[in-house]
Amino acid sequence: MSFSIYSLLYLFIGLGLGILYFAGLWLTLKNMNQVRSPIILTLGSFILRTGAVFLILIYVARQGDWFNILVLLVGFIIGRILLSRRIGTKKDKIKPDSKIRDGK
C-alpha cells in the first residue's frame, strides 16, 4: 500500500482516462444538433468511452493491488474536475435577454 512510481503512473493514466471520458461526453453533447441520428452518436460514444475506461480498470484490477485502483479512480475524478473547470460556462459572456429582464 505504498505510493510507488507505478502508483504515480496509474494516477496519470486515470487523469488521462477522465479527460478522455468527459471530453468525449462534451463533444457528443456539443455535436448532437449537427448529426442526422443523435441516438447513434450517443450510444456509440457511450460504448467507446465506457469500454475504454472499463478495459483499463480491469487491467489495473488484475494486477492485484486495490490501492492502484483507488489511485486510478482519484486521477479519473481529478481529470473530470480539471476538464469541467476548463470547459465550464463563462458567466460573464452570457448576457440575459433584455425582454425577459424587463418583463416585456
Secondary structure, 3 states (H helix, E strand, C coil): CCCCHHHHHHHHHHHHHHHHHHHHHHHHHHCHHHCCCHHHHHHHHHHHHHHHHHHHHHHHHCCCCHHHHHHHHHHHHHHHHHHHHHHCCCCCCCCCCHHHHHCC
